[in-house]
Amino acid sequence: MAWSKKGERAIVETPTTRAKTTTILGSISPFGIVNVKVRRPYEAPSKKRKLPSASKAIKTTGTVTGHYFNFVASTLDVMDEHEQFKNFLYHHG
């Protein structure tokens, strides 16, 4: 709680905690589960020492569009392998 002087606004800083999220993508059909992927957040390595040969690539910390696209592509590949999925439509929602 913060009290302010009369006629002034109280300025309050509230601590926030962000939890690491795990994303679970799944695809089911009348025949059972087709595909399941679990996306865990990227763990940043220790910042104590940086190697000169270390990769400079930026790693994403969340689930981005590319992860969803790869999941849909792998699900369609699984469906193409099985005869019971021929002439089925893929619906997302």
N, C-alpha and C positions, 0 to 999 in steps of 0.2 A: 504494500500500500504506500502511496505517496500523498503527502499533503502539500498543497500549494498556497502561496500567499493569496490574499483576497484579490480577485480580479485577474489572476493569472491562471494559465492552464497547468495542470500537473503533467510532468513528463515522467513516464514510467517505462522502464526497460524490463521486458519479460523474457526470461531465458526460454529458448526453444530447443527441442530435441528432435532430430530427424532420425527415424529408424531406417535401417537398410531394408529395402524391399526385395522380395523374391517373387518373380513373375512365373506363373504356371500357365502354359498354353496347352490346350487339349482339343482333340477332335474325336467325336464319337459318331457312330452310325447305328442302324438297327441291328447290325451284326456284332457290335461290340466296340471297344476302343480302337481307333485307327492310329493315332499318334499323340504322344505327350512329350513336351519339352519343359524343362525347368531352367530358368535363367536366374543365376545368382549374381549379385552385384560384384563388380570388379574390386578386388582388394588391392589397395595401393601398397607398393613395397616400402620398406623402410627408407626414410629420407636421410639417413645418417651418412651414406656414402654413395656417390654416383660414379658408375664406371664410364670411361670414355667411349666404350663400344656399345653402351646401352642404346636401345632403340628410342628414337625421338617420337614415335607414333603416339598419338593421343588415343587413350582408351576411354570408351564411353562408360559411364557409371550406371546408367539406367537401361531400360529396354527401349530401343529406337526402332524406326520403321524397318530397317534392314533385318532385324530379328524376326519381326512379324512376316516379312516377305519370305525369308528363308524357311520359316515354319510352314507357311502355306505351300511353298514349292515342295518341301519334303513330304507333306501330307498328300499332295497330288501324286507324287512319285510312288508312295506306298499304295494309294488307291489304284494306280495303273498296274501294279504287280498282281492284283487279285481279280479273278474273273467275276466275283459277285458284285464288284463295284463298277462294272461296265455300264455305260449309259446312265450313271448317277450324276446328279448335279451337286456341286459344292456350294453350300450356303453359309455365309458368316453372319453373325449377328449376336 
